[in-house]
Amino acid sequence: MPTDERAPDIPLADVLRAANGLASAGLIEDYALGGALAAIYYVEPFTTYDADLFFIPTDKGLTAGIPAIYAHLQSQGWQVEREHLLVRGFPVQFLVAQGLTEEAVREAERFEFQGVPAKVFRAEHIIAIAASVGRQKDKARIEQMLQQAELDKTRLEHILERHKLKLPTP
Amino acid sequence: MKLEMRRKLAREPFEEKIRKVGQLVRLAKRFPRRSRRQTPRRLPPGATR
């Protein structure tokens, strides 16, 4: 089957529109794009197969309102596959923000994607989150961010200090 | 790739970068990487296991 080279494989505008819809419906307080796609906002493009959206729940109960979020998105044609929700076949994870990631959502940078307003984690928070997770791929992400992203070093130092984190030694 | 080139790519508009991620994903699906374990080991001619 021929592939349409212009076809958008990453339906990010749809993802962000849906997240805005969740906020408008009062199902989440706020959200921001995190994970690999947030890193790509600051560095060269690389392969990734899903989108991570971190949200601050309106419902502070045990489920963080996730059943209502899933029901809302499913009513709009999204499908569920294990821990992912799929929009046009593209997997999206909705992750509850807490601690460092909640701070990252609250201080996220505003941007527009194909006319859709959204928020993305700041570069300094992406680095701090990677430092807090500490897997090999997180170390690689830190190195890539340090080499390519325009950073506010003071902000980064403050975040690391506040959360008692250290960058891995090269 | 040289660091300067990577930094140049990093400065591209986000929408353009997302389009390129889509292309990378499409390529990765068309040409999946074979792990080393799947690659049959070649022995020199005449050698036995």
Backbone of each chain as ProteinMPNN parsed JSONL, in Angstrom:
{"seq_chain_A": "MPTDERAPDIPLADVLRAANGLASAGLIEDYALGGALAAIYYVEPFTTYDADLFFIPTDKGLTAGIPAIYAHLQSQGWQVEREHLLVRGFPVQFLVAQGLTEEAVREAERFEFQGVPAKVFRAEHIIAIAASVGRQKDKARIEQMLQQAELDKTRLEHILERHKLKLPTP", "coords_chain_A": {"N_chain_A": [[0.848, -1.191, 0.0], [0.671, 2.162, -0.927], [2.378, 4.791, 0.791], [1.23, 7.829, 2.074], [3.205, 10.484, 1.9], [2.755, 12.923, 3.018], [1.06, 12.505, 5.046], [0.134, 13.055, 8.397], [1.833, 11.381, 10.759], [2.031, 11.636, 13.453], [-0.44, 12.546, 15.35], [-0.474, 15.091, 16.791], [-1.782, 17.546, 17.168], [-4.446, 16.767, 17.46], [-4.25, 15.321, 19.815], [-3.52, 17.299, 21.669], [-5.683, 19.002, 21.453], [-7.675, 17.367, 22.482], [-6.771, 17.129, 25.109], [-7.034, 19.758, 25.944], [-9.774, 19.842, 25.834], [-10.421, 18.125, 27.922], [-9.605, 19.656, 30.06], [-11.295, 21.863, 29.785], [-13.717, 20.62, 30.258], [-13.505, 20.233, 32.892], [-12.38, 17.942, 33.866], [-9.721, 17.595, 34.243], [-7.223, 19.539, 35.971], [-5.041, 20.871, 34.928], [-2.525, 20.477, 32.364], [0.448, 19.177, 30.711], [2.64, 18.634, 27.965], [4.919, 16.006, 28.136], [7.775, 13.772, 28.428], [9.298, 12.095, 25.571], [8.389, 13.599, 23.342], [8.217, 16.149, 24.396], [10.901, 16.615, 24.9], [11.793, 16.698, 22.28], [10.828, 19.122, 21.518], [12.871, 20.78, 22.193], [15.231, 19.662, 21.232], [16.994, 17.897, 18.545], [14.955, 16.056, 16.161], [13.856, 12.718, 16.993], [13.205, 9.152, 16.966], [10.099, 8.239, 18.281], [7.4, 6.551, 19.869], [5.091, 7.203, 21.176], [2.98, 9.532, 23.035], [3.4, 11.415, 25.973], [1.309, 12.704, 28.34], [1.174, 14.732, 31.041], [-0.908, 15.251, 33.793], [-2.69, 17.367, 36.099], [-4.837, 16.227, 38.419], [-8.34, 16.956, 38.784], [-10.016, 15.631, 40.387], [-9.207, 14.581, 43.45], [-9.152, 12.112, 44.498], [-8.454, 8.523, 44.902], [-8.439, 7.403, 42.298], [-7.824, 9.479, 40.694], [-9.533, 10.544, 38.874], [-9.301, 9.144, 36.529], [-10.968, 7.079, 35.326], [-13.163, 8.647, 34.431], [-11.884, 10.337, 32.649], [-10.987, 8.526, 30.696], [-13.485, 7.587, 29.831], [-14.566, 9.921, 28.756], [-12.789, 10.436, 26.62], [-13.059, 8.1, 25.144], [-15.673, 8.38, 24.342], [-15.281, 10.157, 22.4], [-14.201, 8.784, 20.372], [-11.671, 7.74, 20.862], [-9.492, 4.961, 21.4], [-8.85, 2.234, 23.689], [-5.85, 0.719, 24.645], [-4.18, -1.445, 26.455], [-2.084, 0.32, 28.663], [-2.324, 2.578, 27.234], [-4.047, 5.227, 25.514], [-5.513, 5.441, 22.364], [-5.257, 7.607, 19.653], [-6.28, 7.981, 16.45], [-4.746, 5.702, 16.015], [-2.396, 6.336, 17.251], [-0.474, 6.019, 20.153], [-1.183, 7.352, 23.383], [-0.217, 8.366, 26.57], [-1.752, 9.133, 29.588], [-0.647, 10.632, 32.375], [-0.563, 10.907, 35.875], [0.361, 13.862, 37.387], [2.745, 14.538, 39.868], [4.532, 15.898, 42.662], [7.679, 16.599, 41.472], [6.908, 16.408, 38.745], [4.415, 17.594, 38.837], [5.092, 20.185, 39.489], [6.448, 20.72, 37.14], [4.342, 20.733, 35.312], [2.855, 22.93, 36.248], [4.651, 25.013, 35.802], [5.052, 24.964, 33.131], [5.866, 25.682, 29.661], [4.077, 27.781, 27.443], [2.768, 27.081, 24.233], [1.954, 26.972, 20.712], [0.465, 24.563, 18.622], [-0.06, 23.853, 15.399], [-2.08, 25.766, 15.53], [-3.333, 25.044, 17.858], [-3.59, 25.786, 21.23], [-1.255, 24.987, 23.814], [0.692, 23.338, 26.425], [4.094, 22.748, 27.316], [6.609, 20.843, 28.941], [9.235, 22.616, 30.529], [12.649, 22.886, 29.411], [14.504, 22.655, 31.49], [13.08, 21.319, 33.452], [12.635, 18.909, 32.159], [15.191, 17.86, 32.122], [15.679, 17.633, 34.891], [13.693, 15.775, 35.615], [14.535, 13.565, 34.151], [16.939, 13.142, 35.468], [15.963, 12.364, 37.916], [14.786, 9.945, 37.352], [16.749, 8.32, 36.078], [17.484, 6.132, 34.351], [19.413, 4.463, 31.736], [18.592, 5.557, 29.297], [17.586, 7.939, 30.156], [19.83, 9.241, 31.038], [21.117, 9.581, 28.624], [19.294, 11.314, 27.459], [19.615, 13.56, 29.063], [22.227, 14.304, 28.415], [21.906, 14.924, 25.726], [20.087, 17.054, 25.893], [21.631, 18.9, 27.309], [23.564, 19.423, 25.439], [22.169, 20.45, 23.246], [19.856, 22.025, 23.826], [18.573, 25.293, 24.603], [19.318, 26.559, 27.605], [18.189, 27.669, 30.834], [20.366, 28.128, 33.086], [20.382, 28.881, 35.787], [17.753, 28.462, 36.59], [17.662, 25.688, 36.223], [19.572, 24.815, 38.131], [18.262, 25.621, 40.493], [15.944, 24.028, 40.425], [17.064, 21.467, 40.581], [18.3, 21.628, 43.053], [16.108, 22.132, 44.763], [14.741, 19.725, 44.565], [16.576, 17.978, 45.441], [18.398, 16.746, 43.631], [20.905, 15.371, 41.423], [22.957, 15.888, 38.564], [23.973, 13.269, 36.368], [27.388, 12.148, 36.332], [29.531, 12.706, 33.571]], "CA_chain_A": [[0.0, 0.0, 0.0], [1.537, 3.349, -0.929], [2.249, 5.642, 1.974], [1.137, 9.25, 1.775], [4.339, 11.107, 2.603], [2.325, 14.131, 3.729], [0.151, 12.141, 6.133], [0.75, 13.28, 9.705], [1.864, 10.145, 11.555], [1.896, 11.99, 14.868], [-1.592, 13.473, 15.375], [-0.281, 15.837, 18.038], [-2.808, 18.583, 17.332], [-5.643, 16.089, 18.002], [-3.947, 14.956, 21.209], [-3.547, 18.521, 22.484], [-7.081, 19.473, 21.434], [-8.409, 16.505, 23.417], [-6.347, 17.483, 26.469], [-7.702, 21.03, 26.236], [-11.175, 19.494, 26.072], [-10.522, 17.555, 29.277], [-9.487, 20.775, 30.998], [-12.533, 22.659, 29.673], [-14.808, 19.85, 30.868], [-13.256, 20.174, 34.338], [-11.929, 16.602, 34.254], [-8.351, 17.787, 34.738], [-6.996, 20.949, 36.336], [-4.056, 21.411, 33.995], [-1.709, 19.406, 31.78], [1.533, 19.607, 29.825], [3.314, 17.576, 27.212], [6.202, 15.604, 28.722], [8.388, 12.647, 27.72], [10.164, 12.291, 24.393], [7.917, 14.689, 22.471], [8.602, 17.416, 25.032], [12.343, 16.774, 24.652], [11.961, 17.069, 20.87], [10.541, 20.558, 21.434], [14.132, 21.498, 22.434], [16.394, 19.051, 20.582], [16.771, 17.334, 17.202], [13.928, 15.004, 16.175], [14.28, 11.311, 17.071], [12.048, 8.254, 16.892], [9.336, 7.929, 19.487], [6.176, 5.881, 19.436], [3.901, 7.604, 21.931], [3.016, 10.861, 23.657], [3.115, 11.407, 27.407], [0.683, 13.926, 28.836], [1.082, 14.748, 32.509], [-2.019, 16.122, 34.174], [-3.019, 17.572, 37.508], [-6.248, 15.826, 38.487], [-9.317, 17.753, 39.519], [-10.478, 14.669, 41.386], [-8.01, 14.249, 44.241], [-9.326, 10.762, 45.04], [-7.484, 7.483, 44.544], [-8.378, 7.115, 40.86], [-7.425, 10.734, 40.039], [-10.484, 10.845, 37.801], [-8.903, 8.47, 35.283], [-12.106, 6.455, 34.62], [-13.96, 9.681, 33.742], [-11.057, 10.812, 31.527], [-11.055, 7.486, 29.663], [-14.85, 7.56, 29.291], [-14.715, 11.129, 27.94], [-12.037, 10.295, 25.371], [-13.664, 7.007, 24.364], [-16.904, 8.906, 23.725], [-14.858, 10.944, 21.228], [-13.62, 7.884, 19.369], [-10.369, 7.207, 21.234], [-9.542, 3.549, 21.787], [-7.96, 1.891, 24.804], [-5.003, -0.453, 24.424], [-3.374, -1.56, 27.683], [-2.002, 1.569, 29.43], [-2.404, 3.709, 26.312], [-5.24, 5.587, 24.756], [-5.065, 5.612, 20.98], [-5.972, 8.535, 18.787], [-5.877, 7.626, 15.079], [-3.72, 4.66, 16.09], [-1.184, 6.814, 17.936], [-0.654, 5.828, 21.586], [-0.992, 8.493, 24.286], [-0.344, 8.003, 27.986], [-2.12, 10.208, 30.512], [0.044, 10.31, 33.622], [-0.886, 11.836, 36.959], [1.534, 14.635, 37.795], [2.894, 14.733, 41.314], [5.876, 16.33, 43.035], [8.456, 17.278, 40.433], [6.15, 16.519, 37.48], [3.339, 18.585, 39.048], [5.759, 21.492, 39.355], [6.748, 20.879, 35.707], [3.088, 21.117, 34.638], [2.475, 24.296, 36.66], [5.591, 26.003, 35.264], [5.308, 24.617, 31.72], [5.891, 26.769, 28.674], [2.934, 27.774, 26.531], [3.099, 27.127, 22.805], [0.822, 26.604, 19.842], [0.8, 23.552, 17.618], [-1.078, 23.925, 14.342], [-3.168, 26.621, 15.998], [-3.916, 24.562, 19.119], [-2.759, 26.214, 22.36], [-0.882, 23.859, 24.681], [1.836, 23.588, 27.3], [5.146, 21.729, 27.227], [7.579, 20.955, 30.037], [10.434, 23.408, 30.252], [13.857, 22.07, 29.212], [15.159, 22.419, 32.784], [12.309, 20.277, 34.141], [12.875, 17.633, 31.462], [16.485, 17.374, 32.609], [15.529, 17.233, 36.302], [12.892, 14.544, 35.653], [15.423, 12.492, 33.677], [17.902, 12.879, 36.554], [15.263, 11.673, 39.004], [14.475, 8.567, 36.923], [18.104, 7.777, 36.102], [17.825, 4.989, 33.506], [20.419, 4.796, 30.73], [18.012, 6.451, 28.278], [17.424, 9.265, 30.773], [21.168, 9.856, 31.028], [21.354, 9.997, 27.231], [18.456, 12.487, 27.22], [20.242, 14.705, 29.744], [23.39, 14.711, 27.624], [21.38, 15.539, 24.502], [19.496, 18.343, 26.266], [22.719, 19.812, 27.678], [24.299, 19.79, 24.224], [21.396, 21.097, 22.166], [18.779, 22.932, 24.24], [18.952, 26.567, 25.224], [18.915, 26.334, 28.99], [18.345, 28.671, 31.88], [21.189, 27.36, 34.045], [19.984, 29.21, 37.156], [16.5, 27.739, 36.836], [18.001, 24.263, 36.352], [20.212, 24.618, 39.445], [17.237, 25.759, 41.54], [15.072, 22.836, 40.406], [17.837, 20.32, 41.079], [18.507, 21.853, 44.489], [14.822, 22.0, 45.441], [14.321, 18.317, 44.587], [17.741, 17.198, 45.891], [18.824, 15.902, 42.503], [22.216, 15.685, 40.849], [23.119, 15.392, 37.201], [24.968, 12.195, 36.335], [28.702, 12.592, 35.873], [29.734, 12.146, 32.223]], "C_chain_A": [[0.889, 1.249, 0.0], [1.304, 4.222, 0.304], [2.154, 7.088, 1.511], [2.203, 9.962, 2.597], [3.912, 12.336, 3.398], [1.459, 13.804, 4.938], [0.817, 12.364, 7.488], [0.688, 12.014, 10.551], [1.657, 10.435, 13.025], [0.743, 12.999, 14.958], [-1.572, 14.351, 16.632], [-1.346, 16.904, 18.257], [-4.082, 17.97, 17.927], [-5.466, 15.758, 19.48], [-4.102, 16.193, 22.109], [-4.961, 19.097, 22.564], [-7.902, 18.676, 22.451], [-8.052, 16.86, 24.865], [-6.972, 18.817, 26.882], [-9.171, 20.789, 26.557], [-11.385, 18.935, 27.467], [-10.464, 18.666, 30.328], [-10.769, 21.618, 30.979], [-13.702, 21.955, 30.353], [-14.619, 19.712, 32.384], [-12.792, 18.805, 34.814], [-10.468, 16.607, 34.706], [-8.173, 19.275, 35.046], [-6.088, 21.603, 35.301], [-3.262, 20.239, 33.428], [-0.539, 20.016, 31.031], [2.104, 18.386, 29.13], [4.651, 17.29, 27.875], [6.843, 14.535, 27.852], [9.194, 13.052, 26.492], [9.708, 13.459, 23.528], [8.235, 16.055, 23.066], [10.094, 17.666, 24.808], [12.572, 17.254, 23.224], [11.609, 18.552, 20.635], [11.868, 21.35, 21.503], [15.33, 20.939, 21.667], [16.021, 18.516, 19.203], [15.677, 16.256, 17.258], [14.532, 13.604, 16.27], [13.018, 10.452, 17.144], [11.397, 8.078, 18.257], [7.965, 7.431, 19.049], [4.946, 6.263, 20.255], [4.061, 9.019, 22.472], [2.681, 10.693, 25.141], [2.523, 12.75, 27.796], [0.568, 13.814, 30.35], [-0.037, 15.702, 32.899], [-2.164, 16.231, 35.683], [-4.5, 17.249, 37.633], [-7.104, 16.829, 39.23], [-9.803, 16.908, 40.697], [-9.261, 14.199, 42.18], [-8.116, 12.86, 44.884], [-8.306, 9.778, 44.489], [-7.332, 7.282, 43.032], [-7.929, 8.323, 40.046], [-8.324, 11.074, 38.846], [-10.208, 10.131, 36.492], [-10.085, 7.772, 34.591], [-12.939, 7.471, 33.843], [-13.203, 10.215, 32.526], [-11.139, 9.814, 30.365], [-12.441, 7.491, 29.004], [-15.065, 8.741, 28.343], [-14.023, 10.935, 26.583], [-12.606, 9.178, 24.498], [-14.945, 7.475, 23.668], [-16.555, 9.74, 22.491], [-14.1, 10.092, 20.213], [-12.238, 7.359, 19.699], [-10.538, 5.74, 21.631], [-8.564, 3.295, 22.926], [-7.167, 0.649, 24.435], [-3.992, -0.511, 25.562], [-3.321, -0.202, 28.392], [-2.136, 2.805, 28.541], [-3.825, 3.98, 25.848], [-4.749, 5.859, 23.343], [-5.923, 6.645, 20.272], [-5.411, 8.341, 17.387], [-4.682, 6.67, 15.093], [-2.458, 5.081, 16.815], [-1.386, 6.74, 19.452], [-0.325, 7.074, 22.415], [-1.149, 7.981, 25.717], [-0.731, 9.238, 28.78], [-1.559, 9.841, 31.88], [-0.273, 11.367, 34.676], [0.401, 12.542, 37.398], [1.569, 14.755, 39.312], [4.34, 15.124, 41.617], [6.542, 17.113, 41.917], [7.656, 17.438, 39.126], [4.98, 17.499, 37.631], [3.912, 20.001, 38.915], [6.033, 21.777, 37.867], [5.498, 21.288, 34.926], [2.766, 22.572, 34.959], [3.369, 25.354, 36.026], [5.87, 25.796, 33.78], [5.201, 25.833, 30.808], [4.677, 26.654, 27.746], [3.428, 27.82, 25.091], [1.847, 26.805, 22.007], [1.289, 25.569, 18.851], [-0.34, 23.491, 16.618], [-2.323, 24.667, 14.833], [-3.8, 26.18, 17.311], [-3.023, 25.022, 20.282], [-2.472, 25.039, 23.293], [0.273, 24.27, 25.584], [2.824, 22.43, 27.179], [6.103, 21.943, 28.397], [8.749, 21.836, 29.609], [11.645, 22.467, 30.168], [14.489, 21.695, 30.561], [14.411, 21.341, 33.575], [12.518, 18.919, 33.479], [14.189, 17.02, 31.967], [16.356, 16.865, 34.048], [14.748, 15.922, 36.417], [13.756, 13.362, 35.204], [16.433, 12.129, 34.767], [17.232, 12.1, 37.681], [14.944, 10.225, 38.633], [15.773, 7.764, 36.794], [18.396, 6.534, 35.278], [18.862, 5.441, 32.468], [19.859, 5.787, 29.706], [17.766, 7.855, 28.846], [18.755, 10.001, 30.795], [21.498, 10.373, 29.619], [20.545, 11.256, 26.918], [19.076, 13.725, 27.862], [21.403, 15.228, 28.903], [22.929, 15.466, 26.36], [20.814, 16.935, 24.797], [20.604, 19.357, 26.585], [23.464, 20.298, 26.436], [23.49, 20.688, 23.292], [20.378, 22.148, 22.611], [19.344, 24.244, 24.779], [18.418, 26.535, 26.642], [19.059, 27.575, 29.845], [19.05, 27.939, 33.027], [20.76, 27.616, 35.487], [18.712, 28.464, 37.524], [16.791, 26.252, 37.064], [18.615, 23.977, 37.727], [19.186, 24.664, 40.572], [16.344, 24.523, 41.606], [15.819, 21.639, 41.005], [18.018, 20.417, 42.592], [17.221, 21.576, 45.272], [14.41, 20.532, 45.578], [15.472, 17.378, 44.951], [18.209, 16.21, 44.818], [20.216, 16.321, 42.037], [22.268, 15.166, 39.418], [24.159, 14.29, 37.216], [26.308, 12.73, 35.831], [28.967, 11.943, 34.515], [30.739, 10.987, 32.219]], "O_chain_A": [[1.772, 1.372, 0.849], [0.18, 4.363, 0.786], [2.919, 7.517, 0.647], [2.119, 10.035, 3.823], [4.601, 12.752, 4.329], [1.153, 14.676, 5.752], [1.941, 11.912, 7.707], [-0.385, 11.62, 11.008], [1.165, 9.584, 13.767], [0.935, 14.18, 14.67], [-2.515, 14.355, 17.422], [-1.769, 17.143, 19.388], [-4.721, 18.574, 18.788], [-6.389, 15.893, 20.284], [-4.731, 16.133, 23.165], [-5.38, 19.611, 23.601], [-8.717, 19.237, 23.184], [-8.921, 16.889, 25.736], [-7.389, 18.986, 28.028], [-9.743, 21.44, 27.431], [-12.388, 19.223, 28.12], [-11.168, 18.629, 31.338], [-11.263, 22.033, 32.027], [-14.568, 22.598, 30.946], [-15.468, 19.145, 33.072], [-12.803, 18.524, 36.012], [-10.036, 15.732, 35.456], [-8.848, 20.138, 34.486], [-6.327, 22.726, 34.858], [-3.323, 19.13, 33.96], [-0.524, 21.213, 30.747], [2.054, 17.267, 29.64], [5.426, 18.207, 28.147], [6.503, 14.399, 26.676], [9.694, 14.171, 26.384], [10.534, 14.225, 23.033], [8.494, 17.009, 22.333], [10.504, 18.799, 24.555], [13.427, 18.103, 22.975], [12.054, 19.149, 19.656], [11.974, 22.444, 20.947], [16.324, 21.637, 21.468], [14.885, 18.661, 18.752], [15.496, 15.615, 18.293], [15.59, 13.337, 15.699], [11.915, 10.957, 17.356], [12.067, 7.804, 19.253], [7.441, 7.828, 18.008], [3.87, 5.703, 20.047], [5.13, 9.622, 22.378], [1.792, 9.924, 25.507], [3.144, 13.797, 27.611], [-0.069, 12.896, 30.866], [-0.108, 16.825, 32.4], [-1.812, 15.321, 36.433], [-5.334, 17.919, 37.023], [-6.655, 17.47, 40.18], [-9.974, 17.387, 41.818], [-8.393, 13.506, 41.649], [-7.282, 12.481, 45.705], [-7.417, 10.141, 43.719], [-6.231, 7.023, 42.544], [-7.682, 8.207, 38.845], [-7.923, 11.796, 37.933], [-10.798, 10.459, 35.462], [-10.198, 7.863, 33.369], [-13.372, 7.194, 32.724], [-13.807, 10.51, 31.495], [-11.333, 10.197, 29.212], [-12.557, 7.409, 27.781], [-15.661, 8.597, 27.276], [-14.597, 11.232, 25.535], [-12.635, 9.289, 23.273], [-15.264, 7.035, 22.563], [-17.41, 10.001, 21.644], [-13.444, 10.615, 19.312], [-11.668, 6.605, 18.91], [-11.588, 5.335, 22.13], [-7.59, 4.025, 23.109], [-7.726, -0.346, 23.973], [-3.059, 0.291, 25.615], [-4.364, 0.378, 28.695], [-2.071, 3.936, 29.022], [-4.674, 3.09, 25.799], [-3.683, 6.446, 23.155], [-7.151, 6.572, 20.288], [-4.213, 8.514, 17.16], [-3.745, 6.802, 14.305], [-1.542, 4.276, 16.981], [-2.335, 7.315, 19.985], [0.674, 7.753, 22.176], [-2.094, 7.257, 26.031], [-0.092, 10.282, 28.65], [-1.962, 8.839, 32.47], [-0.254, 12.567, 34.399], [1.395, 11.898, 37.735], [0.557, 15.035, 39.953], [5.26, 14.722, 40.905], [6.042, 18.147, 41.474], [7.724, 18.484, 38.481], [4.597, 18.159, 36.665], [3.301, 20.884, 38.313], [5.875, 22.904, 37.396], [5.577, 22.089, 33.994], [2.444, 23.356, 34.066], [2.916, 26.463, 35.742], [6.807, 26.376, 33.233], [4.562, 26.838, 31.12], [4.306, 25.559, 27.323], [4.392, 28.517, 24.777], [0.818, 26.417, 22.561], [2.383, 25.679, 18.297], [-1.46, 23.118, 16.966], [-3.455, 24.252, 14.586], [-4.695, 26.849, 17.828], [-1.838, 24.691, 20.321], [-3.34, 24.199, 23.531], [0.766, 25.396, 25.517], [2.434, 21.282, 26.966], [6.372, 23.077, 28.793], [9.186, 21.794, 28.459], [11.658, 21.396, 30.775], [14.947, 20.569, 30.751], [15.029, 20.545, 34.283], [12.571, 17.896, 34.161], [14.275, 15.815, 32.206], [16.863, 15.794, 34.381], [15.097, 15.058, 37.222], [13.711, 12.289, 35.806], [16.745, 10.955, 34.966], [17.869, 11.268, 38.327], [14.843, 9.37, 39.514], [15.883, 6.663, 37.334], [19.446, 5.919, 35.464], [19.152, 6.63, 32.335], [20.54, 6.727, 29.297], [17.741, 8.836, 28.102], [18.814, 11.216, 30.601], [22.076, 11.447, 29.452], [21.018, 12.152, 26.218], [19.064, 14.808, 27.276], [21.547, 16.434, 28.704], [23.491, 16.497, 25.99], [21.039, 17.877, 24.037], [20.527, 20.519, 26.186], [23.933, 21.434, 26.386], [24.038, 21.571, 22.633], [20.07, 23.066, 21.851], [20.443, 24.289, 25.333], [17.207, 26.49, 26.857], [19.927, 28.417, 29.615], [18.424, 27.236, 33.82], [20.766, 26.704, 36.315], [18.596, 27.906, 38.615], [16.24, 25.634, 37.976], [18.231, 23.021, 38.402], [19.229, 23.849, 41.493], [16.026, 24.028, 42.688], [15.277, 20.899, 41.826], [17.905, 19.425, 43.312], [17.231, 20.889, 46.294], [13.806, 20.141, 46.577], [15.373, 16.161, 44.798], [18.385, 15.018, 45.069], [20.642, 17.459, 42.229], [21.688, 14.127, 39.104], [25.121, 14.353, 37.981], [26.355, 13.645, 35.009], [28.666, 10.765, 34.322], [31.016, 10.413, 31.165]]}, "seq_chain_B": "MKLEMRRKLAREPFEEKIRKVGQLVRLAKRFPRRSRRQTPRRLPPGATR", "coords_chain_B": {"N_chain_B": [[26.672, 12.295, 13.114], [27.498, 15.725, 12.953], [27.863, 17.863, 15.807], [27.154, 20.521, 15.41], [25.367, 20.411, 13.287], [23.346, 18.932, 14.479], [22.492, 20.725, 16.404], [21.481, 22.654, 14.757], [19.309, 21.311, 13.657], [17.865, 21.038, 15.981], [16.979, 23.604, 16.349], [14.963, 23.959, 14.572], [11.497, 24.67, 13.618], [8.965, 23.436, 15.864], [6.758, 22.106, 14.732], [7.754, 21.248, 12.305], [9.727, 19.543, 13.216], [8.17, 17.56, 14.414], [6.931, 16.549, 12.166], [9.132, 15.358, 10.998], [9.692, 13.415, 12.909], [7.526, 11.778, 12.485], [8.211, 10.817, 9.947], [10.519, 9.396, 10.616], [9.448, 7.41, 12.249], [7.857, 6.102, 10.415], [9.825, 5.112, 8.695], [11.21, 3.457, 10.466], [9.297, 1.533, 10.91], [9.066, 0.426, 8.412], [11.598, -0.557, 7.926], [12.549, -2.474, 10.099], [14.825, -2.773, 12.836], [17.219, -5.396, 13.02], [17.938, -7.494, 15.668], [21.126, -8.296, 17.118], [21.179, -10.893, 17.969], [19.409, -12.154, 16.312], [20.713, -12.247, 13.947], [22.26, -14.514, 11.829], [25.124, -16.281, 12.861], [28.211, -16.057, 11.238], [30.422, -18.444, 10.15], [33.89, -19.048, 9.556], [34.953, -20.358, 6.341], [35.001, -23.879, 6.252], [35.173, -24.186, 8.94], [33.921, -25.724, 11.917], [31.144, -26.043, 14.156]], "CA_chain_B": [[26.348, 13.639, 12.664], [28.223, 16.723, 13.741], [27.075, 18.554, 16.834], [26.616, 21.77, 14.864], [24.216, 20.015, 12.481], [22.294, 18.533, 15.429], [21.959, 21.96, 17.015], [20.69, 23.309, 13.713], [18.036, 20.566, 13.619], [17.154, 21.338, 17.231], [16.406, 24.966, 16.257], [13.855, 23.987, 13.6], [10.186, 24.798, 14.277], [8.475, 22.188, 16.466], [5.861, 21.404, 13.803], [8.628, 20.599, 11.321], [10.395, 18.417, 13.897], [7.173, 16.493, 14.6], [6.761, 15.93, 10.856], [10.298, 14.485, 10.8], [9.514, 12.247, 13.796], [6.596, 10.919, 11.751], [8.979, 10.142, 8.885], [11.418, 8.426, 11.269], [8.616, 6.287, 12.711], [7.463, 5.368, 9.204], [11.007, 4.376, 8.244], [11.508, 2.401, 11.443], [8.322, 0.46, 10.719], [9.35, -0.241, 7.127], [12.887, -1.251, 8.019], [12.823, -2.711, 11.527], [16.196, -3.198, 13.155], [17.375, -6.785, 13.459], [18.851, -7.537, 16.806], [22.309, -9.099, 16.791], [20.895, -12.3, 18.234], [18.671, -12.736, 15.193], [21.599, -12.354, 12.806], [22.977, -15.793, 11.912], [26.564, -16.107, 13.001], [28.923, -16.63, 10.095], [31.655, -19.114, 10.513], [34.813, -19.066, 8.427], [34.81, -21.591, 5.563], [35.702, -25.057, 6.767], [35.104, -24.271, 10.403], [32.756, -26.444, 12.426], [30.707, -25.54, 15.465]], "C_chain_B": [[27.044, 14.653, 13.572], [27.286, 17.466, 14.683], [26.422, 19.82, 16.277], [25.347, 21.505, 14.054], [23.039, 19.643, 13.393], [21.665, 19.757, 16.072], [21.08, 22.707, 16.019], [19.315, 22.635, 13.616], [17.185, 20.887, 14.849], [16.443, 22.687, 17.16], [15.238, 25.05, 15.267], [12.527, 24.145, 14.32], [9.671, 23.434, 14.739], [7.6, 21.4, 15.479], [6.665, 20.643, 12.748], [9.312, 19.385, 11.957], [9.426, 17.253, 14.087], [6.911, 15.779, 13.271], [7.905, 14.946, 10.594], [10.22, 13.251, 11.698], [8.579, 11.254, 13.11], [7.316, 10.14, 10.659], [9.886, 9.073, 9.481], [10.647, 7.181, 11.705], [8.229, 5.416, 11.518], [8.633, 4.525, 8.692], [11.317, 3.2, 9.165], [10.54, 1.228, 11.283], [8.596, -0.312, 9.426], [10.622, -1.072, 7.19], [13.228, -1.503, 9.483], [14.258, -3.202, 11.721], [16.203, -4.671, 13.513], [18.331, -6.775, 14.632], [20.011, -8.458, 16.434], [22.045, -10.583, 16.963], [20.2, -12.98, 17.067], [19.567, -12.949, 13.976], [22.362, -13.681, 12.89], [24.483, -15.57, 11.974], [27.27, -16.766, 11.821], [30.213, -17.251, 10.595], [32.6, -19.076, 9.318], [34.684, -20.388, 7.663], [35.624, -22.729, 6.183], [35.598, -25.208, 8.265], [33.859, -25.053, 10.818], [32.417, -25.902, 13.802], [31.091, -26.5, 16.571]], "O_chain_B": [[27.158, 14.462, 14.783], [26.105, 17.667, 14.403], [25.289, 20.151, 16.625], [24.381, 22.266, 14.121], [21.891, 19.99, 13.117], [20.45, 19.816, 16.261], [20.072, 23.311, 16.386], [18.29, 23.309, 13.506], [15.961, 20.993, 14.771], [15.429, 22.895, 17.826], [14.602, 26.096, 15.142], [12.419, 23.801, 15.497], [9.908, 22.414, 14.091], [7.693, 20.174, 15.403], [6.301, 19.536, 12.351], [9.458, 18.338, 11.326], [9.81, 16.093, 13.94], [6.696, 14.567, 13.24], [7.699, 13.86, 10.051], [10.635, 12.163, 11.295], [8.807, 10.045, 13.146], [7.065, 8.95, 10.466], [10.013, 7.98, 8.93], [11.12, 6.055, 11.555], [8.262, 4.188, 11.581], [8.454, 3.37, 8.305], [11.642, 2.103, 8.712], [10.913, 0.074, 11.493], [8.392, -1.524, 9.349], [10.714, -2.144, 6.592], [14.091, -0.83, 10.047], [14.814, -3.93, 10.898], [15.315, -5.15, 14.219], [19.385, -6.14, 14.599], [19.886, -9.297, 15.542], [22.582, -11.421, 16.239], [20.351, -14.18, 16.838], [19.236, -13.728, 13.082], [23.029, -13.952, 13.888], [25.036, -14.766, 11.224], [26.957, -17.898, 11.453], [30.975, -16.652, 11.355], [32.142, -19.071, 8.175], [34.348, -21.416, 8.25], [36.776, -22.552, 6.579], [35.911, -26.27, 8.802], [32.85, -25.027, 10.114], [33.271, -25.377, 14.516], [30.805, -26.241, 17.74]]}, "name": "protein", "num_of_chains": 2, "seq": "MPTDERAPDIPLADVLRAANGLASAGLIEDYALGGALAAIYYVEPFTTYDADLFFIPTDKGLTAGIPAIYAHLQSQGWQVEREHLLVRGFPVQFLVAQGLTEEAVREAERFEFQGVPAKVFRAEHIIAIAASVGRQKDKARIEQMLQQAELDKTRLEHILERHKLKLPTPMKLEMRRKLAREPFEEKIRKVGQLVRLAKRFPRRSRRQTPRRLPPGATR"}
